[in-house]
Amino acid sequence: MKRKPRSIQKILSSYFLLIMLTLLVLATILFSVVQYLNLRSNTEHDIQRTCSAIAEDIDLQLSQMDTVCMNTIHSTLIKDTFSDYLNDEDATPYEQTQRQNTLANTLTSMKGVDASIRQINLYGLTEGGYGTGNYTGTLHTITAQEPWFAKAFASHGFKYFPPASQNEVLSSSTGTNKDRFYFSLLRMYYDNYQNPAGFVEVMKYYDILFERAFYPDSTYDIDVIIYDAEGNIIFPLNKSQKDVFPYFTYRESEETEIYNTQKQCQEYVYYSDMEYSGFTTVTTIKSTEFFAPVYRSLSLTIFIFLIVLLMCLFFARIFAGRLSAPLKKIYRFLSHIDPQDQFREIEMADSGVIEIDKLRNSLNEAMRSQKASTNSMMVLKEQELQAQMLALQSQMNPHFLYNSLMTIAAMAEEGLTQPVAQMCQDITSILRYISSNKEQVSSLEEELEHCDLYLKCIKLRFGDSLKYEIDVEDDMLELPVPKLCIQLLVENAVKFTANTSPPWHIVIQGHMDKECWYVEVKDNGPGFGEEITAHLKSQMDIILEKGLLPSLELDGMGILNIFIRFYLIYGITFIFDFGNLPEGGAIVKVGGRFNDQIKPL
């Protein structure tokens, strides 16, 4: 399939833009990949860091709670006082009050300055207890009936975290929301004989303990789930095991990307195990939220890419325009060469591009060389035309002399002495005119004078058998015409008319209009035959089409000789026609335009 031609500016713009676009696309892809990997890595680190920070904060608080619990358990004063408080049935009210004060003061000192620990409770192994904090006083508790009892007892003194619960007594004592949840840490302690003696409970507000989980310090919209060592959800409280996707089961697989069948979306999951408490913190984020910063960054990258692309397009057009401007100038110069000044050199300043400047210099050098060659050809052509004209005229001289001598011989045989003498004088004048080679053209007036001399010579021989007329407008007399063209037409008319019966009539007429002038030579002879007319016209057509001049013979040179002389002098703008008159005889018409100039020969 043929390509549609394009301008050099479009081609250069396309190539420059293609190169720039390729480099820009590669740079954008590379930057986008690097940016994607960096942003993804940063996002993963940020979410993992958030997950770890939540776990560390909760684990630290649980560790502090356990420290208070252990300090309480290791306090002999507390354990003895509490044992006496529960088991001394003979104690007076005063003694019991003193024991309560001792327990309250000692437990309060155990909390220290950590105001986040809201309650410390001591429980007997079977029943009874004492607490300090939000509520200070005796706890009328049947220990074995508490929901945490079995597991706390089975822990054998190790820490145990029961599910978060509400405690209306504790909340109402401090005026806080009665629906507020508490989170507890329990340990069973032993007496001096390593027998189970009771339990110590340290309590915190649930929302304080898990504050970092409620309000994660992250720029991403993440969800936090916290599992205990057995995989039970302890945060958030409003989610049951059935409501939450089982992230805990994927902990060992180390998969960070999973499909949440409950939310019907892809999620990224990160884990952080709490070393002290054994809890596991899970942070999850939807893939759309996960990649939001990446998409925003890539959107900015695409926007910058489009801006840079437009800039590349703009600069590519400017660069291509500057580079193609001198080539366009050369193209316009070559496409619009003025025929009147076809050898004019291109005027163009240096472009700064070596190849373009060399092309300009080569074109100018070619113009100068072509001009010199054309001038040489013109000189040779003029010399050739001069030689052709001289050859034609040299053919006419013996032709005229031959005819004239034949006429004189015929008149001498008839004894026409005086006419022969007069004819010799006239022939001398005519020969002097036609033998001059200085000028190839003469005025129409001069040409008609010699035609009149020739016709007078002929009339001396034929007498009244020959009649002629010369009727030419006076305004035409100064017109330049090829020398001997009219005279030769008259000579041919006489030659062919004399072959018929007299009288013979020769007419020379000249007229003009606004644009052209015409000279006609008419006779009453036999006219042109069809074969001669066809032959002459074919020869004339060849000359006009191909510029080839045929060789001429003396007997048949008349009409064609005149045509060639008009062609050599006027080019192809002259008027030449011949044919037969309606009433009989031949007519030859020659002429030209007033604004046509005769070629210098």
Salt bridges, closest charged atoms under 4 A:
GLU44 OE2 - ARG40 NE 3.21
ASP46 OD1 - ARG49 NH2 2.99
ASP66 OD1 - ARG187 NE 2.61
ASP88 OD2 - ARG99 NH2 2.86
ASP207 OD2 - ARG180 NH2 3.02
ASP223 OD2 - LYS263 NZ 2.92
GLU252 OE2 - ARG251 NE 3.56
GLU267 OE2 - LYS263 NZ 3.23
ASP273 OD1 - ARG251 NH1 3.47
ASP341 OD2 - ARG344 NE 3.99
GLU345 OE1 - ARG368 NH1 2.89
ASP350 OD1 - ARG360 NH2 2.86
GLU365 OE1 - ARG368 NH2 2.81
ASP452 OD2 - LYS456 NZ 3.37
GLU469 OE2 - HIS505 NE2 3.24
GLU491 OE2 - HIS399 ND1 3.12
GLU515 OE1 - ARG593 NH1 3.90
GLU520 OE2 - HIS511 NE2 3.84
GLU520 OE1 - LYS522 NZ 3.78
GLU520 OE2 - LYS589 NZ 3.64
